[in-house]
Amino acid sequence: MTRIAVGSDVFRNSRRIGLYLANDGEMDPLPLLLRARAMRKRCYLPVLDTLGSNRLWFAPYRPGDALQTNRFGIPEPARGARGRVRAGALDLVLAPLVAFDHHGHRLGMGGGYYDRSLAFLRHRRVWRRPRLYGLAFEFQRVDRLHANTWDVALDGCFSDERRHVTRNTPPGRGRTR
């Protein structure tokens, strides 16, 4: 997955990347985070909004930074509000998932945090930043997932075998595999 992602135009052209720390069997993006740091990219991890809006902020992260567990027991940067940014300030967000399909539909863990945090992307037609890619094992790809009106579609997915570009991706936005 790391070689596939790093070789893609979407990754090479991104300077600020949101990742996550693997939890509960998710694809582990740590090797990708380490490679991104070596390429002088800024890496961010999701942080739950403490005001209860069920949205994510993204905090700067370097390997070795202090972590604390959130209310779900998931580690996140312990910096608090210092340096946090909204998803719109990132170039690329790499999201965990349970399943995905070729239309860009993503099944997450059911909390809707990524959909709420990236909802603004559903209304953009030209400037779609950040790009949203899932990280998955190839066996997580399914023929079709049900999509709700609030779901934010993936631009693609990096699996352990290949890069999937979704049918959701407009022409000229990385349709090469």
N, C-alpha and C positions, 0 to 999 in steps of 0.2 A: 504494500500500500504506500509506503513512504516513497519508493522509487517512482511509482505511478503518479502520485500527487506532485512531487517535486519537479517532475518532467513536464507538467502541464503548464500551459500559458496562464491559466487563472491563478495558479500558485506563484509562478515566477513574477507576475505583474502585481502581486499584492504585497504591500508593505506592512499593513496592520492586520493581523490574523487572529480571530477568535477561535480558540480550541476548547477543550474540556479535559478533565481528568477522568479516566475510565472508571466506571462503576457498574457493578451487577452484570458482568459479561460483555460490556460494550467493547467495540474495537478500540484498542489503546493507541491514542495519538501521540504518546510521549516521544517515540522516535521521530515523528514528524515535527514536533515542537523543538526538539534538539537540533534538527536540521535547519529549521527556520531561524533559530537563534544564530546558528553558524553562518547563515546567509545575511545576517544583520537585520532581520525582520523583527518587528515588535509583536510580541505574543500577549494575548489577553485570555483570561479565563472568566467564565460566567460567575456572577455573584447575584444571589437573590436580593431583590429589593426589600429592604427591612421595613418599609412602610406598608407592606401587604398588598401591593398592586399586582402581585404575581407576574412581574416582569423581571427580565434579567438586565443587569448592568455588566460591563466587562472591565475587569481590573488588570493592569499590567502584571505580567508574571515572568519571572526568570527561575529556572531550576534552582532549588535551594531556598527560595523565598518562603517565609513563614505561611503556613496554612492553618485554617480553622474549619471545623465542620459546621455546616449549616443545619437548619432544622430537619433536614432529611438525612443527615449523616454523611453528606457529600462534602469533600474538602474543597475549599475555595480560598483565594488569597485573603490574608488577615489584615490587609491594609485599611480596611474600612472604606470610607468615601474617597480617600486620597487617590487621585489619578483615574478614577472610574470614568468610563465613557459609555454612551449609548451605542447600540448596535450600528446605527447609521454612520458612526465615525470610523467603522472598520471597512476594510476592502473585501475581506473574505471571512465568512463564518463557517466553521466545520462543526456539524452537529451530530450528536449520537442518534441512533435510531434502532427500532426493533425490526422494521421492514420498510422497503421502498419499492416503487414500481417505475416503469419507463416514462410515465407521465410526470414524474417529479413529486408524486404523493409520498408522504413520509408518515410512518406510524412511530410515534415516540412512546414515552412511558406513561402518557395520559395526563400530564399536568398542564400542557398547553403553554409552557413558558416561552419556548422559541416562537410559537405562532403569535402570541401577544407582543413579544418584544420586536418582532419583525413584521408586524401587521402593515406598516407603512409601505412595504414592498408590493403589496397587492394592488396599490393604487398608482404605482409608478410604471410608466411605459418606456421611457427613454433612459433615464439615469437610475439604474438599479444597483445601488450599492448599499450594503455589501452583497456580494455573490454568496449564495447559500448552497453549500455542498454537504452531503451526508458522508459519514465514514461507516463502512459496513463490511461484513463478510459476504462473499458472493451468495451464500445460501440464504441470506436475508432478502434477496430480490424475489419479488412475487409478480404474478401476471397483472394484477389489478388491485388497488386499494380504494376504498370508499373515501371521497374527499368531502369535507364540510365547507361551508362558505367562508369560515374563518381560517382555514388551513392556508399556510404559506408554502407554495411549491418549491421544491429544490431546483436549482439550476443543473445539478448533477450529483453524482455520488462517486467517491473513490472506494472501491472494494479491494479486497486482498488480491484480486485477479486482474482488474481493469478499471478504467475510467468510464463511467456511464454519463452521457449527456442526455438530459431529458428532452422529451418532445415539447415541453413547456418553454424551452430556451428559444428566444427569438433569433432569427437569422443574423449572422455576424457576431454572435456572442459565444463563440467557442464550440460549435457543433462538431468539431473533429473529435474523434475517439482516440 
